[in-house]
Amino acid sequence: MPNTQYPKIVEFLRNAMNRKGGVDRELAVELTKLIDEASRLASENDMLRAENEAIYKTLQVARGLVEEITQNDSEYPKFPDDFYVYGKDVGTHSPSDEEIQEMVNELYDVELEDGQFVEQSIGDTLVIKTKYDGVEEIFVARGFASFIVPEDEDNGCGFPDCTFPDCDCMDEGIRF
């Protein structure tokens, strides 16, 4: 994309130098040098613009590749796309406060060793009891989301034929 003002200036100066008796010889030589330098700078400017445009396009392509790699190459599940959100389906049971209290009561009485957990769920509600560093906590979550690790992926279980969540590792207290 050439700059259109430079050729007009160059043409004007050349015409002025070529007029008989219009410009003295010494001035004509200096104007010629100025014209040549202006032409060189205009050409260099056009070349730099083209290079900048090429670099910008290359950066756009590189950004797209980086984004694609980070989105597609991740081994981790993406929230919320890869998760099932309990309660989003029409007709999903949402337990009453009394039903939730019954789950809390049942889990409260479960004896846990440090590093263990136990859970119960009904419909769109999950109740979890944990014990870590001697502290027991009970969590109640409504409308929770879950992701089940596919069987062909390593979920940290030491059992060769793990069928999490129905695996023997659940009896061994392995936490996921």
N, C-alpha and C positions, 0 to 999 in steps of 0.2 A: 504494500500500500504506500506508494510514493507520496511525498509531501509536495503538493502542487504549487506552493508559493516560491520555492527555490528556482525552478526552471524559469518562471516569469522574471525574477530578479536578474538571473544570469543573462537571459535574452535581452533585457533592457540595457544592461551594462555593456554587452558586446555591441549592440547597435550604437550606443553612445561612443564607443571607442573607434568604430569604423567610419564615423562621419568625418568628412574632410574638414580640417581646421577646427574640429570640435573639442578635442582633448589632446594635450601635449603628450609626447612620447613617454616621458618618465612616469606620468600619471597613468598612462595606459598600461605600462608594465606592472605597476602596483595593483591596478584594478584587475589585471589578469591573474595575479597571484591570489588576490582576494576571491575572485570568481572560482578559481581552481580549489581553494580551500573550502569555500562554501559548498561546492559540488561534492567534494570528498566527505565533508561532514554530513551533508544530506544523504549521501549514499550509505555512510556508516550508520546513520540514524535509522534508515530503512532496514538495514541488515540487523541491527540490534532489536528493532521491533519484531522482526520475523523470528529471531532467536528467542526473545521473551515469550512470544506466542507459542512457539514449539515447547519451551520449558513448561509453560503453564498447562498445556495440554498433557504433557508427560506427567506432571504432578497430579492432575485430575485422574488420570488412569491409575497411577500408583495409589492414590487415596482410595479409589474404588476397590482395588485389589486387596489393600490392607483391611478394609471394612468387610469384604467378602470372606477373607481368611479368618478374621476374628469371629465372624458370625457362624461360619460353617465348620471351622476346624475345632471348635470347642468340644471337649468331651463332657462338659457339664450340661445338665438339663437347663433349659431356658424357662424362666418364670415370666408370665403365666402360661406361655404357649404349650409347654410340655407337661403341665400339671393338670390334674383333674380337680376342679373346685367343687367341693361338696356343697349342695344347696342351690346350685345354679339351675338344676333341672326342675321343670315344673312337677309338682307333686312330691318333691323331696320332703321327707319327714323332718320337722324341726321340733325337737323334744321340748316338753314343758320344763319349767324350772324345777318341778318336783322330780321329773325323770332324771334331770341333770344332777340334782342333789343325791338321788339314789346311787348314781355312778360315782360321785365324789365320796359318798359314805363307804362304798365297797372298796374303792382304791385306798382310802384312808387307812383301812384296817390291814392292808397288805404290807408285810414286813419286807423291806428291801435292804440289800447290802450296798455299800458305797459303790457307785458306778452303775447301778441297775435302774431300770425304769419299767413301768407297767402302764398299759393304756386300755381304754374302752371307748367305743364310739357308737352313736346312734344317729342315723340320718346325716345331718349337716353339722353335728357337734362331736368334738373329740375331747376326752379328759385324759390327761397324762399325769402320772406321779413319778417323780425322779428323786434320786438321792445321790448327791455329790458333795464330797468334802464334809460328810456328816449332816448336810442340810437337806431336808425333804421339802419338795415343792409340789404343788398340784396346779396344773394349768387346765383351763377350760377354753376351748376355741370353737367358735361357731363360724360356719362358712369357710372352713379350712381347706387347704389345697394339699395334694400329695402327688408324689412322683414315685413309681415303683421301678427300681432298677431292673432293666431287662435281664433275663437269665443268662444271656451270652456275655454280659459285662461283669467285671469283678466288683463285688459290692463289699469287699473286706472280709467276707466269710471264709473260714478255713475249710469248710466242708466242700468236697469236690462236686457234689450234685445239689448245690444249694437251690432251694425253691422258695426263696424269701417271698412273702412273709411266713410261709408255712414250713420253714426249714428247722432242723434240729438246733441250728445255731441260736434260735430264739430261746431255747431252753438253757443254753450255755451262757446267756447274759451278754452276748456280743451286742454292742450298741452301734447303730448305723447313723 
